[in-house]
Amino acid sequence: MRTIKKLISDFFLDIHNAYENKAMFDAQSKLLSGRNVECIIDAGAFEGVVAFEYRKRFREATIYCFEPFEEAYCVLTENTKDDPLIKPLKLLVNIK
């Protein structure tokens, strides 16, 4: 169980640390090609940069953006206000 939690944690950390690497998002898009992606979770969404990268590739998905810090959450809600399928939530995700 610890290994699975570590893999999940590393996966989310890798996504957020490498959002400037568009190839990573393109690889995920290719991997999920032909599938109906309905839901994406952006844990630690900050100001929405990762959510917008996912939006470009998965236009019909609802994206839940979890951001616990007030200042970043305010920017996130402002940045995403025009996309009804991006749902900012002022919550902390903890996998412990």
C-alpha positions in Angstrom: 0.0 0.0 0.0 2.8 2.4 0.8 4.3 1.9 -2.7 1.0 2.8 -4.4 0.7 6.0 -2.3 4.3 6.9 -3.1 3.6 6.3 -6.8 0.5 8.5 -6.8 2.3 11.2 -4.8 5.2 11.2 -7.2 2.9 11.2 -10.2 1.1 14.4 -9.1 4.4 16.0 -8.1 5.9 15.2 -11.5 2.9 16.7 -13.3 3.1 20.0 -11.4 6.8 20.3 -11.5 6.9 19.6 -15.3 3.9 21.6 -16.5 6.2 23.6 -18.8 7.1 20.3 -20.6 4.1 20.1 -23.0 5.3 16.8 -24.3 4.2 15.2 -21.0 0.6 16.4 -21.6 0.8 15.3 -25.2 1.9 11.8 -24.1 -1.1 11.6 -21.7 -3.4 12.7 -24.5 -2.0 10.1 -26.8 -2.2 7.4 -24.2 -5.9 8.2 -23.5 -6.8 8.7 -27.2 -10.1 7.3 -28.1 -11.3 7.2 -24.5 -14.0 9.4 -23.1 -12.2 11.3 -20.3 -14.9 12.7 -18.1 -13.0 13.8 -15.0 -9.6 15.2 -14.2 -8.3 16.0 -10.8 -5.7 18.7 -10.4 -4.5 18.4 -6.9 -2.5 21.5 -5.9 -3.9 23.5 -8.8 -2.1 26.8 -7.8 -3.4 29.3 -10.4 -4.7 26.9 -13.0 -1.8 26.4 -15.4 -2.1 22.6 -15.4 -5.9 22.7 -15.7 -5.5 24.8 -18.9 -3.1 22.3 -20.4 -5.6 19.5 -19.7 -8.4 21.6 -21.1 -6.6 22.0 -24.4 -6.4 18.2 -24.7 -9.6 17.0 -23.0 -12.2 19.6 -24.0 -15.2 17.7 -22.6 -13.7 16.7 -19.2 -14.7 18.3 -16.0 -11.6 19.4 -14.2 -11.6 19.6 -10.4 -8.9 21.9 -9.1 -8.0 21.6 -5.5 -6.1 24.5 -4.0 -5.9 25.1 -0.3 -4.0 28.4 -0.2 -6.2 31.5 -0.2 -4.1 33.7 -2.4 -3.6 31.1 -5.1 -7.3 30.0 -4.8 -8.5 33.6 -5.5 -6.3 33.8 -8.7 -7.4 30.3 -9.7 -11.1 31.2 -9.4 -10.5 34.4 -11.4 -8.5 32.5 -14.1 -11.1 29.8 -14.5 -14.3 31.8 -14.2 -15.0 31.6 -18.0 -14.8 27.8 -18.1 -17.8 26.1 -16.5 -16.1 22.7 -16.6 -13.2 23.8 -14.5 -14.3 23.6 -10.8 -12.0 25.3 -8.3 -12.3 23.9 -4.8 -10.6 25.4 -1.8 -9.5 22.0 -0.4 -6.3 20.3 0.6 -5.7 16.7 -0.7 -3.9 14.5 1.7 -3.1 10.9 0.9 -2.1 9.8 4.4 
